[in-house]
Each structure stands twice: as structure tokens, then as C-alpha cells.
Amino acid sequence: MFLAGDPAQSVVQGTDFRFEEVRSVGHYVAGDRRHLIPEKPKIVNINFRSHAGILNCAGGFLDLLFDYFPGSAKQLKKDFGLFKGARPGVFHKVEVHQLSSLLQGSLQGCVILTHDESASHWRDALNHPLVYGIREAKGLEFKSVIILDFFSEISASLQKPWRNLLLNREEGSDFELRYPLVETHLKLIYTATTRCIEQLFFAETTSSIAGDAAMRWLTTTKAKVASDTTTSTHSNEEAIATHNNVSDLDSMIMTNDEFCIAGIDNAELAASPDIELEEAMRYLKRAIYCFEKAQSSELVAKANTHLLSVELRAKYTHVKSFTHSELEDVERETANLTQLMLKENLMLECTKLLEFITPFLSSYTKEKLEEKIITKIQRAA
């Protein structure tokens, strides 16, 4: 077994992760069999996903986490990137319609990350399918990312504590006891920041106490940056983010290949074991959007077929029984979809659909289904 992880990305409420605890379990399980105890963890500080411009920003949030919540995660050396890269940009008090136009134009293909409970709202408000909750996006990576209204959507009771934290106005050593939820927020913003590969933006659509302080903190906090490469001995200091004007951005459209990769990632997530049907449909709609942008008609057709099958399962998931005529319609629809999925090589979803519908079928239909289709799927697998 091989374990890898970042303790500062424990964003599921009520849970923490430390490699030391994994080893302690190993000690308990191994007993006298010392060779079974897991090795001490090896630290990897070279980041192959994000460049230094993004990592300097992520490191700033880590500093706040460890300063105010020293027991929140094991403090490791900061990651450094192989390339310098552009600093994150800031859109302060940007209009929603401007952001929507940006996503349809120069930032086409950019992913929006927001609080999980706000994702569906922003998906509709921006008419943009590539909107993820931060917890939902954990483990994924994207070329361009906008972290949207993270600070303004923090609860009113925590707006001033966040401002005081960012502007170094907080006094006393009991901050972590008084505002434990801020620790989760810091882990969330760190996780969101590190989803990005190339271009990162922070956007706040409204003025807020925490949001205004965050924009000031991002554009004034200094970070040491190598002037040439990560091995350079010369460094200078610059703010970890810059102000941006939505009308001054150069074209940042993703290539067809990049859209294709993003679509495949979403399609694979939709096929994950035990995934909720609503969530699978959301991933597939994102995949279809990406495949359309990639101009891949074959992948659009495949994702559409997959989506039709998931929608069929969702449509009848709470049905206990069918009338004779209803069952005939369902059987016909299932047969057509099965044929399409076999053609598209969607074996896993085909199996899920057949397992879902089989309990409703007559014994004769089940027998033919087993003989003509299920055995073929099993052979292909």
C-alpha cells in the first residue's frame, strides 16, 4: 500500500489526517512483526502541478493557518515550483455579467471554484457548467481557475475575525478557540488555490469586510520570488497577487486537447462507483460542454449516450412497479440505450442500467437478456 497526501487539505469537517497516526495504527496492527510497520513519510516539496506564482500565494494561506492554528496540520516545508509563472490576479467588485462575458470569451474553459453550497447558484447565474464546489474539486486540477466570492460568502459573524487575521490585527492567543471554523476556511482556500496549474484569479462580486481585507492582503503581502529559476541565488520581493481589469485580459482560450482532457476527467468522475445519480449527471453535462468545445463529435455522442442512461435510471429510481404498457416502454427504451452503449463501448454504465432494470423484467426477458447481452459484456470485460 502506498499513501500520499497533504495534511493541510483535510477539508471534510470533523476529520484530520496525519501520517504519524497512520504509523501508530501500523504499530498497533503489526505487534511483534516490526517489518509491517509503515516507513516514516518522505517529504516531497517539488510541485509538478503549479508554478511558483500560484505556490507563493498558497504558501501565504499556509502561513496564516500555521500561525493561528498551529495544531491544525503538521507543518512542512513549503512547496516550490519548477517555473516562476504569473502571479494570481484579483477582480475586486466585478459585475456578474462581466464575469459571465469573460467566461464566454477570453476565459472560455476557465473553472469556477466556490463554496460547495453556492456552486449550483453560480452555475445558473453565470450560465457556465464548469463550476465546482471546493470540496467537490479536491484531487482535481485545472489550467485556469477563478475562486469566486469565497470571502464575501463567509458568514457575517466571521467577517471581522477574517479581516483581523488578514490584516494582522488579531491579538491574543485564543483565536483558534474562539473561531475554529476559520481553520476550515483556510484549508478550503488553500485547497482551491492548489487546484490551479497556470492561471489563477480571485473574484469578489460585492464588497465585504473579509473580501476587502483579502484583496488588500493579496495585493500587498510580499513573497520572496526567484528572479530567474528556482535555483537562482538572487531573489526579490513582490506582492503575491495583482489587481486585474476584466477588459484588459489577453485571450486565454483552452486548446482542443485541453478541453478534451477536462471532458474525459469529468466523464470518468461520472462513472465512479457509488456516485449519486444527480452528481453523475452534472459531471456528464460538464463533459459534454468540454467535448463540444474540443469539437469532438465522437466523444460528445459517447457522453450523451452515457447521460441518457443515467437520466433513465434517475427517472425510475423511486418507482416500485410498472403497468404492462409502461414496462413495454421501459424495456424498449432500455434496449435502444443498451444497443447504443455497446456501440460506444460503455460497458460499465451498460451493466449498471441492466442491473437496475432487471428486477422489473419478466423471466423470459431476463433469460434472453442474460443470453444475448450480459454474457457478451462479461466476455468483453
C-alpha positions in Angstrom: 0.0 0.0 0.0 1.3 3.4 -1.0 -0.2 6.5 0.8 0.3 10.1 -0.4 -1.4 13.3 0.8 -1.3 16.9 2.1 -2.4 17.2 5.7 -3.3 20.9 5.1 -6.1 19.8 2.7 -8.2 18.0 5.2 -11.4 19.8 4.2 -14.0 17.4 5.4 -15.5 18.8 8.6 -14.7 16.9 11.7 -11.7 15.0 10.2 -8.0 15.4 10.3 -5.2 13.5 8.7 -1.7 12.9 10.0 0.9 10.4 8.7 2.0 9.9 12.3 -1.4 8.5 13.1 -1.1 6.1 10.2 2.2 4.8 11.6 0.7 4.5 15.0 -2.1 2.3 13.6 0.7 0.3 11.9 2.5 -0.2 15.2 -0.8 -1.4 16.8 -1.6 -3.8 14.0 2.0 -5.1 13.5 2.7 -6.1 17.1 5.9 -8.1 17.1 6.1 -8.2 13.3 8.2 -5.0 13.0 8.6 -5.3 9.3 4.9 -4.5 8.8 5.2 -1.0 10.4 4.9 1.7 7.7 8.1 3.6 6.9 8.5 7.2 8.1 6.9 9.5 5.5 9.1 11.1 2.8 8.5 14.8 2.1 8.1 15.9 -1.5 8.4 19.7 -1.8 8.7 20.0 -5.6 5.3 20.7 -7.0 4.8 19.4 -10.6 1.3 20.8 -11.0 1.5 24.5 -10.2 4.2 27.1 -10.9 5.8 29.4 -8.3 3.4 32.3 -8.8 0.5 30.1 -7.6 2.5 28.3 -4.9 3.7 31.6 -3.3 0.0 32.5 -2.9 -0.9 29.1 -1.5 2.1 29.4 0.9 0.7 32.7 2.2 -2.5 30.9 3.3 -0.5 28.2 4.8 1.4 30.7 6.9 -1.9 32.0 8.3 -3.1 28.5 9.0 0.1 27.6 10.9 0.3 30.9 12.7 -3.2 30.9 14.0 -3.9 27.2 14.1 -0.6 25.6 15.0 -2.2 22.2 15.7 -4.3 22.1 12.6 -1.8 20.0 10.5 1.8 19.0 10.5 3.9 22.0 9.4 6.0 21.0 6.4 8.4 23.0 4.2 6.6 25.0 1.5 6.3 23.6 -2.0 8.3 25.2 -4.8 7.5 25.0 -8.5 9.8 24.2 -11.4 8.9 27.5 -13.1 8.2 31.1 -11.9 4.9 31.7 -13.6 2.4 34.6 -13.4 1.1 35.8 -10.0 -2.7 35.3 -9.4 -4.9 38.1 -10.5 -7.6 39.9 -8.4 -11.0 41.0 -9.7 -12.5 43.2 -7.0 -16.2 44.1 -7.1 -16.5 42.6 -10.6 -20.0 42.6 -12.1 -21.6 39.2 -12.6 -22.5 40.0 -16.3 -18.8 41.0 -16.9 -17.6 37.7 -15.4 -20.1 35.8 -17.5 -18.9 37.6 -20.7 -15.4 36.8 -19.7 -16.2 33.1 -19.4 -17.8 33.1 -22.8 -14.8 34.9 -24.3 -11.2 35.4 -23.2 -11.5 33.0 -20.3 -13.5 30.3 -22.1 -12.9 27.0 -20.4 -11.9 28.5 -17.0 -13.2 26.7 -14.0 -15.0 28.5 -11.2 -14.4 27.3 -7.6 -16.7 28.4 -4.8 -18.2 27.3 -1.6 -19.9 23.9 -2.2 -23.3 25.1 -1.2 -23.1 28.0 -3.7 -22.0 26.0 -6.7 -25.4 25.4 -8.2 -26.4 29.1 -7.8 -23.3 30.3 -9.7 -23.7 27.6 -12.3 -27.0 29.1 -13.2 -26.1 32.8 -12.6 -23.1 32.6 -14.9 -24.6 30.1 -17.4 -21.4 28.2 -17.1 -21.2 24.5 -16.5 -17.6 24.4 -15.2 -18.5 25.5 -11.6 -17.3 23.2 -8.8 -17.6 23.3 -5.1 -14.1 23.3 -3.5 -14.6 20.1 -1.7 -16.0 18.6 -4.9 -12.9 19.7 -6.8 -10.4 18.2 -4.2 -8.0 16.0 -6.1 -8.7 17.6 -9.5 -6.5 20.1 -11.4 -7.4 22.8 -13.9 -5.5 25.0 -16.3 -7.3 28.2 -15.3 -9.3 28.8 -12.1 -11.4 31.7 -10.6 -12.1 31.4 -6.9 -15.4 33.3 -6.7 -16.9 35.1 -3.7 -15.0 33.0 -1.2 -14.6 35.8 1.3 -17.9 37.6 0.8 -19.9 34.4 1.3 -18.2 33.7 4.7 -20.9 34.2 7.5 -21.4 37.6 8.9 -20.1 36.5 12.4 -16.7 35.7 10.9 -16.2 38.7 8.6 -14.4 40.8 11.2 -12.3 37.9 12.6 -11.1 37.2 9.0 -10.3 40.9 8.5 -8.3 41.0 11.7 -6.4 37.8 10.7 -5.6 39.0 7.2 -4.5 42.5 8.4 -2.6 41.2 11.4 -4.9 43.0 13.9 -5.8 39.9 15.9 -4.5 40.0 19.5 -4.3 37.2 22.0 -3.5 33.5 21.6 -7.0 32.1 21.8 -8.1 32.9 18.2 -8.3 29.2 17.3 -10.6 28.6 20.3 -12.9 31.5 19.5 -13.1 30.9 15.7 -12.5 27.2 15.0 -14.4 27.5 11.7 -11.7 29.8 10.2 -9.3 26.8 10.2 -11.6 25.0 7.8 -11.9 28.1 5.7 -8.1 28.4 5.5 -7.8 24.8 4.4 -10.5 25.3 1.8 -8.9 28.4 0.3 -5.5 26.6 0.3 -7.1 23.6 -1.4 -8.8 25.8 -4.0 -5.6 27.7 -4.8 -3.6 24.5 -5.4 -6.2 23.1 -7.9 -4.7 25.6 -10.5 -2.0 24.8 -13.0 -1.4 28.1 -14.8 -3.8 31.0 -14.3 -5.4 31.8 -11.0 -7.8 34.6 -10.2 -9.7 35.7 -7.0 -13.0 37.4 -7.8 -15.3 39.1 -5.4 -18.6 40.4 -6.9 -19.5 42.5 -3.8 -17.8 44.5 -1.1 -17.5 42.7 2.2 -15.3 43.2 5.3 -13.4 40.0 4.8 -13.4 40.3 1.0 -12.0 43.9 1.0 -9.3 42.8 3.5 -8.5 39.7 1.4 -8.0 41.8 -1.7 -5.7 44.2 0.2 -3.8 41.3 1.7 -3.3 39.5 -1.6 -2.0 42.6 -3.4 0.3 43.9 -0.6 1.7 40.8 1.1 5.2 40.2 -0.1 6.7 36.9 -1.1 10.3 36.1 -2.0 10.5 35.2 -5.6 13.5 33.8 -7.5 14.4 36.3 -10.3 15.2 33.6 -12.8 14.8 30.0 -11.8 14.2 28.1 -8.6 17.9 27.5 -8.3 18.8 31.2 -8.6 20.6 32.7 -5.6 19.1 36.1 -6.3 15.6 37.0 -5.2 13.4 39.9 -5.0 10.1 40.5 -3.1 6.8 41.2 -4.8 3.1 41.0 -3.8 1.6 37.6 -4.2 -1.2 38.8 -6.4 -2.0 41.7 -8.8 -5.1 43.7 -9.5 -6.7 42.9 -12.8 -9.1 44.6 -15.1 -11.6 42.3 -16.8 -11.4 44.3 -20.0 -7.6 44.1 -20.3 -7.0 40.4 -20.3 -5.3 38.7 -23.3 -7.0 35.7 -24.9 -6.8 32.7 -22.7 -8.9 30.1 -24.6 -8.0 26.5 -23.9 -6.8 24.3 -26.7 -9.0 21.5 -28.1 -6.7 18.9 -26.4 -7.1 20.7 -23.0 -10.9 20.8 -23.4 -10.8 17.1 -24.3 -8.7 16.2 -21.2 -11.1 18.2 -19.0 -14.1 16.4 -20.5 -12.5 12.9 -20.0 -11.8 13.8 -16.4 -15.5 14.7 -15.8 -16.7 11.6 -17.7 -14.5 9.4 -15.6 -15.9 11.0 -12.4 -19.4 10.3 -13.6 -18.6 6.6 -13.8 -17.2 6.4 -10.3 -18.5 3.6 -8.1 -21.5 4.5 -5.9 -21.7 8.1 -7.2 -25.1 9.8 -6.8 -27.1 10.0 -10.0 -27.6 13.8 -9.8 -23.9 14.2 -9.3 -23.1 11.9 -12.3 -25.5 13.9 -14.5 -23.7 17.1 -13.5 -20.3 15.7 -14.4 -21.6 14.4 -17.7 -23.1 17.8 -18.7 -19.7 19.3 -18.0 -18.0 16.6 -20.1 -20.4 17.3 -23.0 -19.6 21.0 -22.8 -15.9 20.3 -22.9 -16.2 17.8 -25.8 -18.3 20.3 -27.7 -15.6 22.9 -27.2 -13.0 20.4 -28.3 -15.1 19.8 -31.4 -15.0 16.0 -30.8 -18.3 14.7 -32.1 -17.4 11.1 -31.2 -16.9 12.0 -27.5 -20.0 14.2 -27.5 -22.0 11.2 -28.7 -20.5 8.9 -26.2 -21.1 11.3 -23.2 -24.7 12.0 -24.4 -25.4 8.3 -24.5 -24.0 7.9 -21.0 -26.1 10.8 -19.8 -29.3 9.3 -21.3 -28.7 6.1 -19.4 -28.1 7.9 -16.1 -31.2 10.0 -16.7 -33.2 6.9 -17.3 -32.0 5.4 -14.0 -32.7 8.6 -12.2 -36.2 8.9 -13.7 -37.3 5.5 -12.4 -35.2 5.2 -9.3 -38.2 5.6 -6.9 -40.6 3.5 -9.0 -41.7 0.3 -7.3 -43.5 -1.3 -10.2 -44.8 -0.7 -13.8 -48.0 -1.4 -15.6 -47.8 -3.8 -18.5 -47.8 -0.9 -21.1 -45.3 1.1 -19.0 -42.9 -1.9 -18.7 -43.0 -2.3 -22.5 -42.0 1.3 -23.0 -39.2 1.0 -20.4 -37.9 -2.3 -22.0 -37.9 -0.7 -25.4 -36.1 2.4 -24.1 -33.6 0.2 -22.3 -33.0 -2.0 -25.3 -32.2 1.0 -27.5 -29.9 2.5 -24.9 -28.1 -0.8 -24.4 -27.5 -1.1 -28.1 -26.1 2.5 -28.2 -23.9 1.9 -25.1 -22.5 -1.4 -26.5 -21.7 0.5 -29.7 -19.9 3.3 -27.7 -18.1 0.7 -25.5 -19.8 2.0 -22.3 -19.7 -1.4 -20.6 -19.8 -0.2 -17.0 -22.8 2.1 -17.5 -24.5 -0.6 -19.6 -24.1 -3.1 -16.7 -25.4 -0.5 -14.2 -28.5 0.1 -16.3 -29.2 -3.6 -16.8 -28.8 -4.4 -13.1 -31.2 -1.5 -12.4 -33.9 -2.7 -14.8 -33.6 -6.5 -14.4 -35.8 -6.8 -11.3 -38.8 -5.3 -13.2 -38.5 -7.7 -16.2 -40.3 -10.9 -17.0 -38.5 -14.2 -16.6 -38.4 -14.7 -20.4 -36.9 -11.2 -20.9 -34.3 -11.8 -18.2 -33.3 -15.1 -19.8 -32.9 -13.5 -23.2 -31.0 -10.6 -21.7 -28.6 -13.0 -20.0 -28.1 -15.0 -23.1 -27.8 -12.2 -25.7 -26.2 -9.3 -23.9 -24.9 -9.9 -20.3 -22.7 -12.8 -21.3 -21.3 -10.7 -24.2 -20.5 -7.9 -21.8 -18.8 -10.3 -19.4 -16.7 -11.7 -22.2 -15.7 -8.2 -23.3 -14.7 -7.3 -19.8 
